Amino acid sequence: MNSYQLLASLALICATSSGIGQTSTLACGSVENTYGPFDYRATDASRRALVEKFHFTPKVETLKGGSTASTPGGDLQYTLGVFPNHPRALMATVKFAERTKRDPPPEMNLTVICWFDRAERFTPNDATVKMLYGMYLVRAGKPREGIPKLESALELSEDNPNILYNLGLAYFDLKNFDKSLDLAHRAYSLGFPLPGLRDKLRRAGKWRDVP
């Protein structure tokens, strides 16, 4: 799954806002694990393949069922225990919570917010984790909480069109249309393919083409 597919996947999630907010480190627990944890970005392919072969299988990622557990939750929990910043496993966890309307999701001992918190603490320089965390908060109706995550992601990954676009959505939700427009132009100038932000600005009468 490429970055645009990952973004489009999150855009389809209708996350609820219950329980979403700042969570203490104590509440979310340690990142220690019996195997790992490992930075997903820096781990060799063979180690990633081993976990994904038995736990983060296509069946688990698409939430069709568990691989070594009765539901996808048990295998998602194992995967995120080993690789806290596994981006697709984080995305699947968000979707699983939404689908089951449970948080923590079945067979998982932490809330979605805690899985993001754990990933962010383990790899504070991972722009993708911060981006996905911010996107989740924005989609859940918490743009004021999501913006700092997205701003931090942008600092780590300058001119990333995914981040620019989602920051634009967040500022649109706060009715900061000038900021939203500027971010939209920057995202689209870098080839971002989804028209949603531009359409929102047009419907609000705030879209202006670049001179």
Backbone torsions as a table, in degrees:
resi	resn	phi	psi	omega
1	MET	NA	123.3	179.9
2	ASN	-85.5	177.6	-172.7
3	SER	-64.4	-35.8	179.6
4	TYR	-70.3	-37.1	176.7
5	GLN	-65.4	-38.7	177.7
6	LEU	-61.8	-43.6	179.0
7	LEU	-64.4	-46.3	-179.4
8	ALA	-61.8	-35.4	178.4
9	SER	-62.6	-45.1	179.6
10	LEU	-67.4	-33.4	-179.0
11	ALA	-63.3	-21.9	-179.3
12	LEU	-85.5	-9.0	-174.9
13	ILE	-83.0	130.6	175.8
14	CYS	-103.9	78.8	-175.5
15	ALA	-73.4	143.3	175.5
16	THR	-88.1	158.3	-174.8
17	SER	-94.8	-3.1	-177.2
18	SER	-66.4	131.2	176.9
19	GLY	78.5	3.8	-176.6
20	ILE	-91.9	128.5	179.2
21	GLY	168.3	-165.5	-179.1
22	GLN	-73.8	137.7	-177.4
23	THR	-128.7	137.8	-177.6
24	SER	-76.0	154.8	176.5
25	THR	-59.2	-38.9	-179.5
26	LEU	-60.4	-43.1	-178.0
27	ALA	-65.8	-31.8	-175.6
28	CYS	-93.6	-8.6	174.0
29	GLY	81.3	177.3	-178.7
30	SER	-79.2	158.6	174.2
31	VAL	-90.2	2.4	179.0
32	GLU	-63.3	148.8	-177.9
33	ASN	-150.4	154.0	-179.5
34	THR	-67.1	-30.1	175.4
35	TYR	-124.7	113.9	-174.0
36	GLY	89.0	-147.5	1.2
37	PRO	-76.6	158.7	-179.4
38	PHE	-124.2	149.0	174.5
39	ASP	-75.3	116.6	-176.1
40	TYR	-57.5	-34.5	-177.1
41	ARG	-69.2	-33.3	-170.8
42	ALA	-103.4	-4.0	-176.6
43	THR	-81.7	141.2	-179.0
44	ASP	-65.5	153.2	-172.4
45	ALA	-59.7	-33.4	-177.1
46	SER	-66.8	-37.4	178.6
47	ARG	-70.0	-40.9	176.8
48	ARG	-62.7	-43.3	-177.4
49	ALA	-62.8	-35.1	-178.8
50	LEU	-62.9	-46.6	-179.9
51	VAL	-69.0	-42.1	-176.3
52	GLU	-71.0	-29.5	179.3
53	LYS	-64.6	-39.3	-174.2
54	PHE	-101.9	-23.5	-173.9
55	HIS	-121.5	-52.1	-179.1
56	PHE	-95.7	66.5	-178.3
57	THR	-83.0	166.0	174.4
58	PRO	-54.6	-35.9	178.4
59	LYS	-62.4	-41.4	179.3
60	VAL	-71.2	-46.1	-177.1
61	GLU	-61.0	-36.5	179.5
62	THR	-89.1	4.8	175.2
63	LEU	63.1	28.4	178.3
64	LYS	-81.8	-16.2	179.1
65	GLY	162.9	174.8	178.0
66	GLY	-84.1	164.1	175.9
67	SER	-102.6	-51.4	176.9
68	THR	-115.8	4.3	-179.2
69	ALA	-132.3	170.9	-175.5
70	SER	-74.4	-23.6	176.6
71	THR	-131.2	169.6	175.6
72	PRO	-60.7	-23.2	-174.8
73	GLY	-57.8	-42.4	-179.0
74	GLY	-63.1	-39.5	179.7
75	ASP	-76.9	-33.4	174.0
76	LEU	-64.6	-41.2	178.5
77	GLN	-62.6	-42.7	178.2
78	TYR	-62.4	-45.5	-178.2
79	THR	-61.0	-45.1	-179.3
80	LEU	-74.8	-20.6	172.4
81	GLY	-68.2	-39.0	-179.8
82	VAL	-81.4	-43.8	-178.8
83	PHE	-123.5	85.2	-177.1
84	PRO	-57.9	-28.6	-177.5
85	ASN	-103.9	28.3	176.2
86	HIS	-70.0	108.2	-169.8
87	PRO	-65.7	-39.6	-178.2
88	ARG	-72.8	-32.1	176.1
89	ALA	-68.9	-37.3	174.7
90	LEU	-61.8	-43.8	179.1
91	MET	-62.9	-42.9	179.8
92	ALA	-64.3	-34.8	178.2
93	THR	-65.8	-41.9	176.3
94	VAL	-58.7	-47.6	-178.1
95	LYS	-66.3	-36.1	-179.8
96	PHE	-66.3	-42.2	177.8
97	ALA	-62.5	-41.3	-179.5
98	GLU	-67.4	-42.9	-176.6
99	ARG	-66.1	-41.1	-176.8
100	THR	-87.5	-11.1	-176.4
101	LYS	56.0	38.4	177.6
102	ARG	-134.8	138.0	178.9
103	ASP	-147.6	103.2	12.3
104	PRO	-67.3	149.4	176.1
105	PRO	-69.0	164.1	178.8
106	PRO	-53.5	137.1	178.5
107	GLU	63.6	19.4	174.8
108	MET	-124.0	137.3	-173.0
109	ASN	-97.4	4.8	178.7
110	LEU	-130.3	153.5	174.7
111	THR	-73.3	166.5	176.7
112	VAL	-58.1	-44.7	179.0
113	ILE	-57.8	-39.9	-179.3
114	CYS	-68.4	-35.7	177.0
115	TRP	-65.1	-38.0	175.0
116	PHE	-68.2	-42.1	178.9
117	ASP	-59.4	-43.7	179.9
118	ARG	-63.0	-44.0	178.9
119	ALA	-63.0	-41.6	-177.7
120	GLU	-68.2	-39.0	177.7
121	ARG	-67.7	-36.6	-177.5
122	PHE	-72.7	-40.2	-179.3
123	THR	-130.2	76.4	-176.3
124	PRO	-64.8	-13.5	179.5
125	ASN	-101.5	15.7	-178.7
126	ASP	-91.9	105.1	-177.5
127	ALA	-64.3	-34.3	-178.3
128	THR	-65.2	-41.6	177.7
129	VAL	-60.3	-48.1	-179.4
130	LYS	-63.4	-39.0	178.2
131	MET	-62.3	-49.9	-178.5
132	LEU	-64.0	-38.6	177.8
133	TYR	-62.3	-48.4	179.4
134	GLY	-62.4	-42.7	178.3
135	MET	-61.0	-42.1	179.0
136	TYR	-59.8	-45.6	-179.8
137	LEU	-65.2	-41.7	179.1
138	VAL	-63.6	-46.3	-180.0
139	ARG	-63.2	-27.1	-179.8
140	ALA	-86.4	8.8	177.6
141	GLY	83.1	22.8	-179.4
142	LYS	-120.9	59.2	-176.0
143	PRO	-62.8	-32.8	179.9
144	ARG	-66.0	-28.8	176.9
145	GLU	-85.8	-31.2	-178.7
146	GLY	-75.6	-32.5	-176.0
147	ILE	-58.8	-46.3	179.3
148	PRO	-59.7	-35.0	177.3
149	LYS	-64.8	-45.6	-178.5
150	LEU	-68.8	-37.0	176.7
151	GLU	-63.5	-41.2	177.8
152	SER	-64.6	-39.3	177.7
153	ALA	-62.6	-40.0	-178.9
154	LEU	-66.6	-35.4	176.8
155	GLU	-62.6	-34.0	-179.0
156	LEU	-83.9	-22.1	-176.2
157	SER	-139.8	75.1	-173.2
158	GLU	-58.5	137.2	178.2
159	ASP	58.6	36.3	172.0
160	ASN	-82.4	117.6	-174.5
161	PRO	-63.6	-32.4	176.7
162	ASN	-59.3	-46.4	-177.5
163	ILE	-68.9	-43.9	179.4
164	LEU	-58.0	-45.0	-179.2
165	TYR	-60.6	-47.0	-176.7
166	ASN	-72.3	-30.6	170.8
167	LEU	-63.3	-40.0	177.2
168	GLY	-60.3	-41.2	176.5
169	LEU	-62.5	-42.4	-179.0
170	ALA	-63.9	-44.8	179.3
171	TYR	-68.4	-31.7	174.3
172	PHE	-60.8	-44.5	179.5
173	ASP	-60.1	-29.9	178.2
174	LEU	-89.6	5.8	179.1
175	LYS	63.4	24.8	171.4
176	ASN	-91.5	78.7	-169.3
177	PHE	-71.4	-32.8	178.8
178	ASP	-64.0	-44.5	178.6
179	LYS	-65.6	-42.5	-179.9
180	SER	-61.9	-42.2	179.9
181	LEU	-64.1	-43.9	179.5
182	ASP	-60.5	-44.1	179.4
183	LEU	-66.8	-36.3	177.3
184	ALA	-62.4	-47.0	179.3
185	HIS	-60.1	-40.9	-179.5
186	ARG	-65.8	-42.4	-179.7
187	ALA	-65.0	-46.5	-177.3
188	TYR	-69.9	-30.9	177.7
189	SER	-66.5	-21.6	178.5
190	LEU	-95.7	8.7	173.7
191	GLY	93.0	15.1	-179.5
192	PHE	-63.6	131.9	-168.0
193	PRO	-91.0	-20.9	-172.8
194	LEU	-82.7	132.5	-175.2
195	PRO	-88.3	1.6	-170.0
196	GLY	-55.6	-45.9	-177.8
197	LEU	-67.0	-43.0	177.5
198	ARG	-59.9	-42.0	179.7
199	ASP	-64.8	-40.0	177.7
200	LYS	-61.6	-45.8	-179.8
201	LEU	-64.7	-37.8	178.1
202	ARG	-64.7	-45.2	-179.7
203	ARG	-63.6	-30.8	178.4
204	ALA	-83.5	-2.5	-178.8
205	GLY	73.3	24.5	-175.0
206	LYS	-112.8	-4.0	-178.6
207	TRP	-76.9	135.1	172.7
208	ARG	-136.5	134.6	176.7
209	ASP	-70.5	155.3	176.8
210	VAL	-67.3	131.0	-179.6
211	PRO	-58.0	NA	NA
